[in-house]
Amino acid sequence: MTYSCLYKSPIGVLLIEEENGKITDIHLQREATQNFSPENGKQPSALLREACIQLDEYFQGKRKQFDLPLSYEGTDFQQRVWRELQKIPYGETRSYEDIAVGAGSPKAQRAVGQANNRNPIMIIVPCHRVIHKNGDISGYACGIEAKRYLLELEKNKNEADQIF
């Protein structure tokens, strides 16, 4: 059975889904909604509550790594890319080429972009940390402004941590 809840974030309302005790999906709700209760009419599960707590901590700049069980379905290549994304440290970026090399397909930079676009668990599987080799920012399913927001959030927190 799939359970879900809505989470109000600084970049918009996120739908978080859980199945069999693992987070399977986090994506931006395209339709505006005022209803922030679980979609199944019940209280969120302990895992969904924990996901919301960890997202709160992330957006407050207090959490740099997520500790949630994940399950995502995709091709072998997509799954290799998504595992590579999870290796990118908080506040850092990698190029599409870097991810392609790490995924074992050095010439598959465009395919990395497509895998990023199909990433089912945004933020926790940080596809927003992938940019062009020249530093240009593009290609985020939630829009460029959301990607910039997430990158700036992480960059600013990293810089503040280095001061102290």
C-alpha positions in Angstrom: 0.0 0.0 0.0 1.2 3.5 -0.8 0.9 6.3 1.7 1.5 10.0 1.0 1.5 13.4 2.5 2.0 16.9 1.4 4.9 19.0 2.6 5.0 22.8 2.3 8.5 23.8 1.3 10.1 27.1 0.3 10.1 26.0 -3.3 6.4 24.8 -3.3 4.2 22.0 -2.0 6.0 18.6 -2.2 4.2 15.3 -2.5 6.0 12.6 -0.5 5.1 9.0 -1.1 6.0 5.8 0.8 5.5 2.2 0.0 6.6 -0.8 2.0 8.5 1.3 4.5 10.6 3.2 2.0 10.3 6.7 0.4 9.5 6.1 -3.3 8.7 9.6 -4.6 9.1 13.3 -3.7 8.0 15.7 -6.4 6.6 19.2 -6.6 2.9 19.5 -6.8 2.0 21.4 -9.9 -1.5 22.3 -8.7 -1.8 24.8 -5.9 -3.5 23.3 -2.9 -4.4 24.4 0.6 -4.8 20.9 1.9 -1.7 19.8 3.7 -3.1 16.6 5.3 -2.3 13.1 4.1 -4.0 12.2 0.9 -5.2 8.9 2.2 -7.2 10.6 5.0 -5.0 9.2 7.8 -2.2 10.6 9.9 1.1 10.4 8.1 3.2 7.3 8.9 6.2 7.5 11.1 8.4 7.4 8.0 6.5 10.2 6.3 6.7 12.3 9.5 10.4 11.6 9.7 10.8 12.7 6.0 9.1 16.0 6.8 11.3 16.5 9.9 14.4 15.9 7.8 13.2 18.2 5.0 12.5 20.9 7.7 16.0 20.5 9.0 17.4 20.7 5.4 15.6 23.9 4.5 16.7 25.4 7.9 20.3 24.6 6.9 20.7 22.1 9.8 20.8 18.9 7.8 23.4 18.1 5.1 22.6 14.4 4.7 19.3 12.5 4.7 18.9 9.3 6.6 15.8 7.7 5.1 15.2 4.3 3.4 14.7 4.9 -0.3 13.3 2.8 -3.2 13.3 3.9 -6.7 12.5 2.2 -9.9 14.2 2.9 -13.2 16.6 1.4 -15.7 19.9 0.1 -14.6 21.6 3.2 -16.0 19.1 5.5 -14.2 19.7 3.8 -10.9 23.5 4.1 -11.3 23.0 7.8 -12.0 20.8 8.2 -9.0 23.3 6.4 -6.8 26.0 8.8 -8.1 23.9 11.8 -7.3 23.7 10.7 -3.7 27.5 10.8 -3.5 27.6 14.6 -4.3 28.4 16.3 -1.0 26.1 19.0 0.4 27.0 22.4 -1.0 29.0 21.0 -4.0 28.1 20.4 -7.6 29.2 18.0 -10.3 28.9 18.2 -14.0 26.9 15.9 -16.2 30.2 14.5 -17.4 31.3 13.8 -13.9 28.1 11.8 -13.2 28.4 10.0 -16.5 31.9 8.9 -15.6 30.9 7.8 -12.1 28.0 5.8 -13.5 30.4 3.9 -15.8 29.2 5.6 -19.1 31.6 8.5 -19.8 29.9 9.5 -23.1 26.4 9.4 -21.7 26.1 13.0 -20.6 22.8 13.6 -22.2 21.4 10.4 -20.8 22.5 11.6 -17.3 20.4 14.7 -18.0 17.4 12.5 -18.9 18.0 10.3 -15.8 18.1 13.5 -13.7 14.8 14.6 -15.2 13.2 11.2 -14.2 14.7 11.3 -10.6 11.7 10.3 -8.5 13.0 11.5 -5.2 14.1 15.1 -5.6 16.2 16.9 -3.0 17.1 13.6 -1.1 18.6 12.3 -4.4 20.1 15.7 -5.2 19.8 16.1 -8.9 19.8 19.8 -8.3 23.6 19.5 -7.7 24.3 18.7 -11.3 25.3 21.6 -13.5 27.0 22.1 -16.8 30.8 21.8 -16.9 31.1 25.5 -17.6 29.0 26.3 -14.5 25.7 27.0 -16.2 22.6 26.0 -14.4 19.8 24.4 -16.4 17.5 21.4 -16.6 15.5 21.1 -13.4 12.1 19.5 -13.4 10.9 22.0 -10.8 12.3 25.0 -12.7 15.6 26.9 -12.7 14.5 29.2 -9.9 13.9 26.2 -7.6 17.3 24.7 -8.5 19.0 28.1 -7.9 17.3 28.3 -4.5 18.5 24.9 -3.4 22.1 25.5 -4.6 22.2 28.9 -2.9 20.7 27.4 0.3 23.5 24.8 0.4 26.3 27.2 -0.7 25.3 29.8 1.9 25.1 27.3 4.7 28.5 25.8 3.8 30.1 29.2 3.7 28.6 30.1 7.1 29.9 26.8 8.6 33.4 27.6 7.3 33.5 30.9 9.0 33.1 29.4 12.5 
